[in-house]
């Protein structure tokens, strides 16, 4: 790719004004948007988040039922061996859920390429912003909310280094806003929030890993 045709993104200051331009690597931001790959990565992420702790008792686990309620023949009633039969109230559950792991793995390359697709889509929609740095002077919601309001951002995933503690603490109580470390960026969050906001250092770190 020539210098003239290289993909670029503007780096903004805290107020949203451009201060420089960055070249974007073709191997990351020219990756095609593959909907099926994004879908598979999102389903995989959600499956891996499931706790799988649902549990029911079968007829061998519910209490009671050691004695036959009535004799087999001669009463005119249906034969029954235990009051804990699944047919009875308070009886056991048939084929009910048991604790299990819903997680499964997909190839690392597929997961990485799905994230490339999502980033390419955000860039194409002009919903990806890079700031030279994100400075929040105090860990207060009001300051972070005011900064986002001035930028007309109502829903955002903010990606910065975990060391920026003021940022992470400031956005915790803002609806539709989440801050994550670049090492823990996942495709579900990228798609869930409208804007994708990076600090320059986190953006560079992520791009290097995706190359």
Phi, psi and omega in degrees: 000130182284162179299323183291326184262004182297140176288140183227159172223141180279138174263128186255155170272184186299332182272355179097009180269138180296137178240338177194175176238145177242139172281139180256134181293134183297325184293344178258309190262005169253008179291134182294151177280108181254102185299321183294325179289319177298316180301312182298322180291322179292316179299318178298316180299313182294322178297321180288343178274345182293136181282325179064037182260000180299137182208138174233164180258135173272183186294341178276352184248339179286155183280154178086183175085015180284337183251143176292127187300319177210168183294159188296317187234159170093354182264344183085355179261164179296145178290141181209142183256339184205144176285353179261018173300143178303342179282345185260153172300137184069012176281179180289163179260136180269126177055035178285168181291148174231154179307132181206163178260117180274352186290152174206165185253145168239158182304142179302322180296320179294318179295319179294318180292327176296319178293321175301317179300316181294320179294320178299319180295317179297318180295318181297330181269005182058038180247015178246123181239142177235125179251145179302323170197158179247109186251116172242114189289328181227149179284064182234136182301322185301318182292314181294319180296321178294321178298315180292324179295319179296334179268001182060040178252120182251342180215118188210144167255116183258126184246117179207171179293143181300340179295339179281070188295325179300321178296310184298323180285328185287329186263359185301327184257012178265120180299143177063026176224136180217142177247135179223156171284147183297335179286342181249017178293132179231157186294329181297314180293323179302319182278332185290324183259145185293309183261144175243113188244123181245148158277156185298321182292321179288325178297314179297320180296317180294316182298321179297323180287332183272348182296000000 
